[in-house]
Amino acid sequence: AVITSRESFKLSYYNEYKSYLRCHLLMFDEASSAVSLIIDDTQPLRAVITSTDNTSGSYTTYNIRVHRASNTDASWVVSHRYSDFAELNTVVGSWGLELPLPGKKLFGNMSRAFVEDRKRGLQTYLDVLLQNPAIAETLPVKKFLDPNHYDDNFAEEALRQTSMLLRTEPHWKMIEPLKDIGGRIKKGFFLVNCETEVVGKQVLVWSEIGPYYSFTAKEMSSVTKLLTTIQHPYITPMTMAVFNQNGVHVSRPFHGGSGSLRDYLCGVKVKGSYIKKYMNKRRTLSEREIATAGRHILEALVFLQDRGLPYGHLHTGNIMVDTTSNGNFYKISDLENFLLGLPSRYRNLHVQHGKIKTTRDADVYNFGVVLYEMSTGVELQTPTTDLIPGTVPGPVRTILESIVSSIPLKEGLPSLDELISDIFFTPTPTTNHVQPVLKLSAKHKQAISIAATFYETALTAEHKALTTSRRQACVGGSKTEKRKRSKKVGRENSVNSSKNNSVSLDRSSASFKSTPTSGPPAPPAPAAPPAPVAPAPPPASGGATQPPPSNSGNSALLSSICSFSNSNLKKVQTNDRSGPKI
């Protein structure tokens, strides 16, 4: 059935319908009544080389079974030659990375032993490749493991969409494409300039619709226009926001000097390859800089939360550093990501955490990850950590323990209001007196509330699916361990029983062996005359049995058998009469 009007359905049924589509990785476009496949690019991939094929005796292909971390049941198989791995490694090497790719061999590379050894080496290579999220989410790696969904040229599509927009906006001129400066595969960045307005250089960003998109075309077009009206001293302003059925164009000021907070921490320029820039070691901010940046970010997040606009996409790449004579101002950006249904950069950590169930929880947790990166110079890769370096200032350590340690798993996360009221984030004097403005109508709030509910429902469903898969893995693992343990015990018992049998046989055989001597064996000693035996008493009445005989006779018999020798026997001549008579 085709849903033509969402207002005729209750919210519960609508959420159930959206959750059903989400489980199948589908997005329903209500405007065009079409179903298209949209993949969450942030979901980690798992790859295992299951088998190899010898093709015509000339080369070997390695069959790789791949699945997404949130859905272990749906998997697919891709086949690659060693040369394909070598080409991928060349691309990765251009980023300044060295991975353990097995060496090339010209002769004897088809033998079974060599193929098995190379298979193990390639599996190690894939494991190392997918351990780093920054590398695993790049287009070459995605195309290598999932060619069906990442075979398109997303850069050309972004350029085509932007060219179509600029034809309808003649006062906007493109200066140059900004290639590979962002981490999202399906985003395009272009440096533009407006000829009629004095706004300086702008970054025009094209973003495709994401897997958690839930607006109608009419609603999305109306909400997108409101983005340009948002004003706040710590939110990057947007000068243009245009929506079409495939995505959104947004322009914002180009911070060419300092760039984002991640650029600032890594000490790199804005222009340049994303993966190359951020492989550099990050520096840390001073305690005063952390307090200032944290205060600015918290004020922006509380403002959006109070006005009813979820964010959920906070990370150091979405925080712009505006350097002025009065100091640095830290401004969040990319407010359109939530409206487009794009997954958060840390969504995988959200799913694993378990206590993140709303967009507000996501904002609090993301703030803790940003705070950890500013104070340690390292981006957090696990849902929680209790190993906070000793160089972190004391007040920052206390806040980090309340957000990214294992404590919130039991006590829960703090709220944004509790964080901003902390004495560490005391307000600092500022000369930026921009009046905060964000007005949403009742219809806009209702549509945004439905979108937030859908996002949170999908997050809860993924967390339950992950918990179920972990429980099944533990049960399966325990059964396997029990099976292995029982087999091991059975083998040990059989070995022990065989040892016991061999020992008993050795003892019995040893008891019947005679002790070797240097000369011929001595004749047996003459037996002593038997002692007079008393007459046996008469049997008692009632048929009582006699007592068993003594063991002394048995011992004498055994001694006689052991000392027996054939040399003491008398030779006897026999007359064989068994033959036939003729």
C-alpha positions, -999 to +999 in steps of 0.1 A: +000+000+000+011+035-008+009+061+020-003+093+004-011+114+034+007+109+067-018+129+087-044+102+083-023+077+103-016+077+140+020+083+151+024+048+165+014+031+133+036+055+113+066+047+135+060+010+132+059+013+094+091+034+094+108+009+117+098-019+093+113-001+064+144+007+084+150-030+092+151-036+055+174-006+049+147+011+028+136+047+026+100+055+014+098+086-007+062+097-001+063+124-027+073+102-056+059+069-042+091+052-049+113+029-028+151+033-029+179+016-011+198+038+013+228+025+033+241+038+066+277+046+057+288+047+093+280+011+100+312-009+103+318-038+079+331-072+089+349-093+063+361-129+065+379-148+037+360-181+036+375-200+007+397-197-024+392-207-061+418-218-085+407-202-119+420-223-148+452-229-130+464-193-138+454-173-107+436-176-073+406-157-062+398-152-026+361-153-016+352-127+011+320-129+031+310-094+042+282-082+065+274-050+084+279-051+122+242-044+129+229-072+107+248-104+108+221-124+089+223-104+057+257-110+041+272-111+007+303-126-010+328-107-031+358-123-048+391-106-054+425-115-067+458-107-050+463-079-076+430-063-063+444-062-028+476-047-041+457-019-059+438-011-027+470-011-007+486+014-033+457+038-026+460+034+012+498+039+009+492+072-008+476+084+024+509+077+043+497+044+058+516+011+059+495-020+063+507-057+065+500-068+030+516-102+021+545-100-003+543-110-040+557-142-053+564-150-090+570-187-089+552-213-068+523-191-060+497-217-069+507-243-044+482-252-017+505-243+012+514-209-002+477-201-010+467-210+026+496-189+040+486-159+018+449-163+028+459-159+064+480-129+056+452-112+036+428-118+065+451-100+088+453-072+063+415-069+062+413-069+100+438-041+104+422-022+075+387-023+092+399-015+127+404+022+119+369+038+113+385+067+094+400+043+069+371+018+068+346+046+059+365+058+028+352+052-006+380+029-019+375+005+010+337+006+007+338-001-030+363-030-024+339-047+000+305-035-012+307-027-049+269-030-054+262+001-032+293+021-037+300+017-074+285+051-083+306+082-088+293+104-059+317+133-067+303+136-102+267+135-088+275+163-064+290+184-092+260+177-114+235+187-087+255+219-078+258+229-115+220+226-118+215+248-088+240+275-100+221+278-133+190+289-113+211+312-091+231+334-115+245+356-088+264+327-073+297+317-090+318+286-084+354+292-077+367+256-073+356+222-060+370+213-026+378+177-032+380+151-004+379+177+025+350+159+042+347+125+057+312+117+043+312+099+010+280+114-003+288+150+004+303+175-020+321+207-011+325+237-034+341+271-029+316+298-042+311+335-041+281+357-043+284+387-066+254+407-053+260+404-016+291+411+005+293+378+023+328+368+013+338+333+002+313+306+010+314+268+012+285+253-008+277+218+005+256+192-013+242+165+010+221+135-001+191+122+018+201+097+045+186+064+058+167+081+086+149+107+066+112+109+075+099+143+061+075+148+032+089+169+004+066+198+013+077+197+050+113+194+042+112+223+018+096+245+044+119+234+072+150+240+051+141+276+045+141+282+082+178+272+085+188+306+070+169+325+097+187+309+126+209+333+145+232+325+175+266+337+185+279+301+186+261+286+155+276+290+120+251+311+100+237+298+067+233+322+038+215+298+014+195+265+019+178+248-011+160+214-010+152+191-039+140+155-040+175+141-037+192+163-011+199+198+002+224+226-008+236+247+021+261+275+020+280+288+050+311+311+055+345+297+045+368+297+075+400+295+055+423+306+082+416+283+112+390+259+097+373+234+120+383+225+155+398+193+141+419+213+117+430+235+146+440+205+167+459+188+139+475+221+128+466+217+091+450+238+065+414+235+054+421+225+018+435+190+015+425+154+017+405+145+047+424+112+054+458+128+049+451+158+071+439+140+101+465+113+102+487+139+119+491+139+156+467+162+174+477+187+200+458+194+232+441+226+243+449+244+275+425+243+304+413+278+297+407+270+260+388+238+269+366+258+293+359+285+266+352+260+238+330+239+261+310+269+272+303+280+236+293+245+225+270+240+254+252+273+249+245+264+213+233+229+222+210+242+250+196+268+226+187+242+200+172+219+226+150+246+241+137+256+207+129+220+198+155+214+170+175+182+176+212+182+166+230+149+173+260+156+150+285+172+172+322+163+166+353+184+161+349+185+124+315+203+128+328+230+151+342+260+133+369+281+149+363+318+142+396+336+151+392+373+160+412+399+179+391+391+210+400+354+209+385+323+194+348+317+190+337+281+186+305+276+164+287+244+156+276+237+120+258+212+098+224+216+114+209+202+082+223+167+089+195+157+113+168+170+089+183+149+061+183+117+083+220+113+082+236+091+108+258+106+134+296+101+131+295+083+165+263+063+158+281+030+161+293+041+196+257+051+204+244+017+195+270+000+217+266+023+246+231+013+256+222+044+277+219+067+246+182+065+237+173+101+226+189+129+206+196+148+238+215+118+251+234+118+219+243+155+222+256+149+258+277+119+248+291+136+217+301+166+238+320+142+261+338+127+231+347+162+219+359+171+254+381+140+254+396+148+221+404+184+231+420+173+264+439+142+252+446+148+215+431+114+207+397+106+193+377+081+213+373+048+195+353+028+221+319+035+237+335+040+272+369+043+287+382+044+322+418+050+312+419+088+312+455+101+309+470+118+340+478+150+319+441+158+318+432+187+342+413+177+373+380+195+365+380+181+330+386+146+343+356+148+366+333+158+337+348+131+314+342+104+341+305+114+342+301+110+304+325+086+287+335+063+316+317+032+327+299+051+355+270+064+332+262+028+323+249+024+358+239+059+369+230+074+335+242+104+315+240+140+329+218+165+311+230+196+292+217+219+319+237+201+345+269+204+324+265+241+316+259+248+353+292+233+362+316+258+377+343+248+351+322+263+323+316+297+338+306+323+313+334+344+298+331+380+287+324+383+250+319+411+224+297+389+202+262+402+209+242+384+183+206+380+194+196+343+193+167+337+169+149+304+160+112+303+154+094+271+146+057+268+138+034+242+153+035+221+121+073+223+120+076+212+156+053+183+149+072+171+118+105+175+137+091+156+167+081+127+144+115+127+128+132+126+162+109+098+174+117+078+142+155+083+147+153+073+184+131+042+175+156+031+150+185+036+175+167+015+201+159-012+176+196-014+165+207-016+202+183-045+208+195-063+177+231-059+188+222-071+223+204-102+209+233-110+186+258-107+214+237-130+236+234-156+209+271-154+203+277-160+240+253-189+241+268-204+210+303-198+223+294-214+257+279-245+239+310-247+218+333-244+248+313-271+266+315-294+236+352-288+234+356-293+271+337-326+271+357-338+241+389-329+259+378-347+291+369-377+271+403-378+254+420-374+288+399-402+303+407-426+273+444-417+276+444-423+314+425-456+310+450-468+283+479-459+306+463-477+335+458-508+313+493-507+301+507-503+336+486-533+349+498-554+320+534-545+326+531-554+363+515-588+355+540-596+329+568-586+352+555-608+379+558-638+356+592-631+343+622-647+359+652-627+371+681-631+346+714-646+360+749-651+347+749-689+348+725-716+342+695-716+365+699-735+398+679-766+403+648-762+424+653-768+461+638-800+475+604-794+489+601-797+527+582-826+540+546-817+546+536-809+581+511-833+597+476-820+591+451-823+619+419-841+610+392-817+600+365-812+625+331-826+617+308-803+598+286-782+620+249-786+619+231-763+597+254-769+566+280-742+575+307-738+549+344-743+556+368-713+558+388-706+527+423-721+525+454-701+533+474-682+506+507-699+515+501-727+490+494-702+462+527-684+469+546-717+469+530-727+436+538-692+420+574-695+432+577-729+417+563-718+384+587-688+382+618-710+390+608-737+364+634-746+338+633-770+308+669-782+314+658-801+345+634-823+325+643-859+316+646-866+279+620-891+266+620-910+233+587-913+216+574-937+190+552-919+166+524-942+154+501-916+139+513-921+103+493-943+079+502-980+075+507-992+039 
